[in-house]
Amino acid sequence: MKLVVKVLQLFFGLFLYALGIVITINANIGLAPWDVFHQGLGFILNTTMGFAGIGVGFILILINLFLKERVGWGTIANMIFIGLFLDIIMKNNWIPVFHGLFFQFFMACVGLFIIGVASVFYIRTGLGAGPRDALMIALKKKTGKSVQFIRNSIEIAVLVLGYLLGGFVGIGTIFMSLSVGFFVQLAFKLFHFDVNSIEHRTIDADIKWLKYTLLSSKDDLSSTKILQQKVK
């Protein structure tokens, strides 16, 4: 896949992800654990959920680097643009607030499915996992615990912390926590997407490639000059 196409696909996926989050928020039956934390943090810092999410993503990237987990350009884009897109969608009221319990649960399902589809698009680019997924991977490597145990532990921790900070917890919080995996897996199956087939491109690998390319070019230039001098 050409780089330009990958970048376009990445940003389309990140926008879809933000759209899915806003739909689950406006379903108005409770927020997903990370969104509870972002909202609570936003209340404390007097900022938007989007910018709170960006700040949390930045801290998570630093933690991932400390844990020696490699990050990609997509990780950085994930950190910045999901939060920005989320704020744009919410500020312009593109998605209404839903009412009626049946319709609220239905829209929560729609939002979760869109998040699953968005995951296909942004992960398929191979430009790096999001900061939260990278943290899960890093902790799994360090502790040897199962992915399910690590993910549940992280989400319970941020849920409790977010609730203490004033984030909105409702029946939908439990529903989304238990069902997000199902909708992501459903999207993967519908798009015939095998996540194990993706080899992520990391920032440190790109830097090494750039250094190698520059040194090779320099060596080639030096060899050319020596050859020219011999000819003279």
C-alpha positions as CSV (number, residue, x, y, z in Angstrom):
1,M,0.0,0.0,0.0
2,K,1.4,3.4,-1.0
3,L,2.2,5.8,1.8
4,V,-0.3,8.5,0.7
5,V,-3.1,5.9,0.6
6,K,-2.0,4.7,4.0
7,V,-2.1,8.2,5.5
8,L,-5.5,8.9,4.0
9,Q,-6.8,5.6,5.3
10,L,-5.3,6.3,8.7
11,F,-7.0,9.7,9.0
12,F,-10.3,8.3,7.8
13,G,-10.1,5.6,10.4
14,L,-9.3,8.1,13.2
15,F,-12.2,10.3,12.1
16,L,-14.5,7.3,12.2
17,Y,-13.2,6.3,15.6
18,A,-14.0,9.8,17.0
19,L,-17.5,9.7,15.4
20,G,-18.1,6.3,17.0
21,I,-17.1,7.7,20.4
22,V,-19.4,10.7,20.1
23,I,-22.3,8.4,19.1
24,T,-21.7,6.3,22.3
25,I,-21.4,9.5,24.4
26,N,-24.7,10.9,23.0
27,A,-26.5,7.6,23.5
28,N,-26.6,9.0,27.0
29,I,-26.6,5.8,29.0
30,G,-23.1,6.1,30.3
31,L,-19.6,6.4,28.9
32,A,-17.0,3.8,28.1
33,P,-14.2,3.5,30.8
34,W,-11.6,5.6,29.0
35,D,-14.2,8.3,28.1
36,V,-15.3,8.4,31.8
37,F,-11.7,9.1,32.7
38,H,-11.3,11.7,29.9
39,Q,-14.5,13.5,30.9
40,G,-13.6,13.5,34.6
41,L,-10.1,14.8,33.8
42,G,-11.7,17.4,31.6
43,F,-13.9,18.6,34.5
44,I,-10.9,18.9,36.8
45,L,-8.7,20.7,34.2
46,N,-11.5,22.8,32.8
47,T,-10.9,21.5,29.2
48,T,-12.7,19.4,26.6
49,M,-12.8,15.6,26.6
50,G,-10.8,15.7,23.3
51,F,-7.9,17.7,24.8
52,A,-8.0,15.6,28.0
53,G,-7.7,12.5,25.8
54,I,-4.8,14.1,23.9
55,G,-3.0,14.8,27.2
56,V,-3.6,11.3,28.5
57,G,-2.4,9.8,25.2
58,F,0.8,11.9,25.4
59,I,1.5,10.5,29.0
60,L,0.8,7.0,27.8
61,I,3.3,7.3,24.9
62,L,5.9,8.4,27.5
63,I,5.1,5.4,29.6
64,N,5.2,3.1,26.6
65,L,8.7,4.4,25.7
66,F,9.8,3.9,29.3
67,L,8.5,0.3,29.1
68,K,10.5,0.0,25.8
69,E,7.4,-0.5,23.7
70,R,8.0,0.8,20.1
71,V,5.5,3.4,18.8
72,G,4.7,4.4,15.2
73,W,3.6,7.6,13.4
74,G,0.1,6.3,13.6
75,T,0.4,6.2,17.4
76,I,1.2,9.9,17.4
77,A,-1.6,10.6,15.0
78,N,-4.0,8.6,17.1
79,M,-3.0,10.6,20.2
80,I,-3.7,13.9,18.6
81,F,-6.4,13.6,16.0
82,I,-9.0,11.4,17.6
83,G,-9.3,14.1,20.3
84,L,-9.4,16.9,17.8
85,F,-12.0,15.2,15.6
86,L,-14.1,14.4,18.8
87,D,-14.1,18.0,19.8
88,I,-15.0,19.2,16.3
89,I,-18.0,16.8,16.1
90,M,-19.2,17.6,19.5
91,K,-18.8,21.4,19.2
92,N,-20.8,21.5,16.0
93,N,-23.5,19.2,17.3
94,W,-23.3,16.9,14.3
95,I,-24.7,14.0,16.4
96,P,-27.8,14.6,18.5
97,V,-28.4,13.4,22.0
98,F,-30.6,10.3,21.9
99,H,-33.6,9.5,24.1
100,G,-35.7,6.4,24.8
101,L,-33.9,3.4,26.3
102,F,-34.3,1.1,23.3
103,F,-33.0,3.8,20.9
104,Q,-30.2,4.7,23.3
105,F,-28.9,1.1,23.4
106,F,-29.4,0.8,19.7
107,M,-27.2,3.9,19.0
108,A,-24.6,2.7,21.5
109,C,-24.3,-0.5,19.4
110,V,-24.0,1.6,16.3
111,G,-21.3,3.7,17.8
112,L,-19.4,0.6,19.0
113,F,-19.7,-1.0,15.5
114,I,-18.3,2.2,13.9
115,I,-15.4,2.1,16.4
116,G,-14.8,-1.5,15.2
117,V,-14.8,-0.5,11.5
118,A,-12.5,2.5,12.4
119,S,-10.1,0.1,14.0
120,V,-9.9,-2.0,10.8
121,F,-9.0,1.1,8.8
122,Y,-6.4,2.6,11.1
123,I,-4.7,-0.7,12.1
124,R,-4.6,-1.9,8.6
125,T,-2.2,0.9,7.6
126,G,0.5,-0.7,9.8
127,L,1.6,2.7,11.1
128,G,1.4,1.8,14.8
129,A,-1.1,0.9,17.5
130,G,-2.9,3.6,19.6
131,P,-1.3,4.6,22.9
132,R,-3.8,2.7,25.0
133,D,-3.4,-0.5,23.0
134,A,0.4,-0.1,23.0
135,L,0.3,0.2,26.9
136,M,-1.7,-3.1,27.0
137,I,0.9,-4.8,24.8
138,A,3.8,-3.4,26.9
139,L,2.3,-4.5,30.2
140,K,1.5,-8.0,28.8
141,K,5.2,-8.3,27.9
142,K,6.4,-7.1,31.3
143,T,4.0,-9.1,33.5
144,G,3.3,-12.2,31.4
145,K,-0.4,-11.9,32.2
146,S,-3.2,-12.5,29.6
147,V,-4.4,-9.7,27.3
148,Q,-7.9,-10.0,28.9
149,F,-6.5,-9.6,32.4
150,I,-4.3,-6.6,31.4
151,R,-7.1,-4.9,29.4
152,N,-9.7,-5.5,32.2
153,S,-7.3,-4.2,34.9
154,I,-6.5,-1.0,32.9
155,E,-10.2,-0.3,32.1
156,I,-11.3,-0.9,35.7
157,A,-8.5,1.4,37.0
158,V,-9.4,4.3,34.6
159,L,-13.1,3.8,35.2
160,V,-12.7,4.1,39.0
161,L,-10.4,7.1,38.6
162,G,-12.7,8.7,36.1
163,Y,-15.7,8.2,38.3
164,L,-13.9,9.8,41.3
165,L,-13.1,12.8,39.0
166,G,-16.8,13.2,38.1
167,G,-17.1,11.2,34.9
168,F,-20.5,9.9,33.9
169,V,-21.0,6.2,34.7
170,G,-24.3,4.5,33.8
171,I,-25.7,1.1,32.7
172,G,-24.2,1.8,29.3
173,T,-20.7,1.8,30.8
174,I,-21.0,-1.8,31.8
175,F,-22.7,-2.7,28.5
176,M,-19.9,-1.0,26.4
177,S,-17.1,-2.5,28.5
178,L,-18.4,-6.0,27.9
179,S,-19.5,-5.6,24.3
180,V,-16.8,-3.5,22.6
181,G,-14.7,-6.6,21.9
182,F,-17.7,-8.3,20.2
183,F,-18.3,-5.3,17.8
184,V,-14.6,-4.9,17.0
185,Q,-14.4,-8.6,16.2
186,L,-17.6,-8.4,14.1
187,A,-16.1,-5.6,12.0
188,F,-12.9,-7.6,11.6
189,K,-14.9,-10.6,10.3
190,L,-17.0,-8.5,7.9
191,F,-13.9,-6.8,6.4
192,H,-12.0,-10.2,6.4
193,F,-9.2,-8.4,8.4
194,D,-6.5,-10.5,10.1
195,V,-4.8,-8.3,12.6
196,N,-1.9,-10.9,12.9
197,S,-1.0,-10.2,9.3
198,I,-0.1,-6.6,10.0
199,E,3.5,-5.6,10.6
200,H,3.6,-2.1,12.2
201,R,6.0,0.5,11.0
202,T,7.7,2.2,13.9
203,I,9.4,5.6,14.3
204,D,12.7,4.2,15.5
205,A,12.9,1.9,12.4
206,D,12.2,4.8,10.1
207,I,14.9,6.9,11.8
208,K,17.4,4.0,11.4
209,W,16.3,3.7,7.7
210,L,16.8,7.4,7.2
211,K,20.2,7.4,8.8
212,Y,21.3,4.4,6.6
213,T,20.0,6.1,3.5
214,L,21.8,9.3,4.2
215,L,25.1,7.5,5.1
216,S,24.7,5.4,1.9
217,S,24.2,8.5,-0.2
218,K,27.2,10.2,1.4
219,D,29.4,7.1,0.7
220,D,28.2,7.0,-2.9
221,L,28.9,10.7,-3.3
222,S,32.4,10.2,-1.9
223,S,33.1,7.2,-4.2
224,T,32.0,9.3,-7.2
225,K,34.3,12.2,-6.3
226,I,37.3,9.8,-5.9
227,L,36.5,8.2,-9.3
228,Q,36.3,11.6,-10.9
229,Q,39.6,12.6,-9.4
230,K,41.2,9.4,-10.8
231,V,39.8,10.0,-14.2
232,K,41.3,13.5,-14.2
